[in-house]
Amino acid sequence: MTPITAKSGILLALCCITAIAGVGSVFELSSGEPELGSLTTGIILALSVPLTGISFWAAVQDTRANQER
């Protein structure tokens, strides 16, 4: 089993946080009246989707790089 580095752990934590923010934004927008407003919630959703994918991809790349060592 490959140990997870601090960098991978931070990237995975960021991935989880942004995924939760995205799901929460979808629920807020579907409720009709988001607490932060539609524009702010939409911006959070628009930023969280790519950040989730990018941080997950970066964590996987870091783990793969550490396996080769």
WOSULGI-V868977 format. One line per field, one symbol per residue. ss: DSSP state (h for helix, s for strand, l for the rest). A space follows every 10 residues. Layout:
# WOSULGI-V868977
ss: ???
This chain:
# WOSULGI-V868977
ss: lllllhhhhh hhhhhhhhhh hhhhhhhhhh hllllllhhh hhhhhhhhhh hhhhhhhhhh hhhhhhhll
